[in-house]
Amino acid sequence: MKWYASLATACVFLAACGAPSGDSGESEAAAESVAEPTGLLNVYSARHYDSDKELYKRFEDETGIRIRFRESGAAELLEAMKAEGDNSPADVIISSDAGTLYRFKDAGLMQPVESELLATRIPEHFRDPDNHWYGLAKRLRVIVYDPARVEPEQVDEYADLASANLEGDVCMRSSTNIYNLSLMGELIDRLGKDTAEAWARSVVANFARPPQGGDTGQIEAIAAGQCSVALVNHYYWVRMTQGSDAQRKSVEKTMLSFPQQDSWGAHVNVTGAGVAAHAPHKEAAIQFIEWLAGEEGQFLLTTETKEIPLVAGAEMPEGLDRLPPDFKESVFPLNKLGENQAEAQAIYDRAGWN
Ligand code: FE
């Protein structure tokens, strides 16, 4: 796990927040002489992109507010915040999964934020109804397929992945992956538990190989002829179109299908942020989230990740023009992805989707 880090100094944070010594490799003595500056913001992020560090740096340069960030898995951050209780130094919580944001809210680790700017810029269905978190960038979970082996009509619904005519043709990553859990979180609601489970069982029956690898790996497996369909988040595909020669060669053998265009729309999730329940720097926290919903924040959040900016009129990252110009995306209460998460895993487990 990455422990506390800062663009300037890492050890100050540890001293200031009373984190136990000995597990960080930082010297307490070195930290003692440094007073906590006034313009400070502590970010707990479940994201893991180098480009986020650029983003933090830009915010620091523009505002003079120094960012200290802690990047870790969502579950680990959640447990850490619970343990820290009222003394948690966390100001802002960032995650690239709405279900995860809900789980922080549900655990009492976030607080509501009234922001006219955010209410105006962030569409209602991309923010928490109680204003505990706000979506900032979109990510679509779609079907990737080999157009040499599969017709587009064969993969225009998630249900198609369970079709008998794709037997032995389906690659998937593990069901414990949050993207698959959140998709199931929506399917439970859309289809009902029983139908969702039947779907999972039939998808498993179509597996070309046991679940393995990440989203990029599924695209590579299709290009290598190991299978002809898989689920991926759109941005992995887009990044590969700008990747190494080998990646470009692979990805150009595949196409994306945005499912459910005649019904509820493709499953969409968000990267979002909320203010921690005991944020020591609440004003700065709100300022940061509002900045992320601004022109520069939207650009820096998405330009490398190839997520889709959520604020209307924001500049589109290079490469997103490879996506269909107009696609229908699901309008769905995203907190349900978190509410349904345990059930989603139980369904996958019963279906034998490891
Ligand atoms: Fe990802």
Residues whose N, C-alpha, C, O or C-beta is under 5 A from the ligand:
A	BS01	FE	none
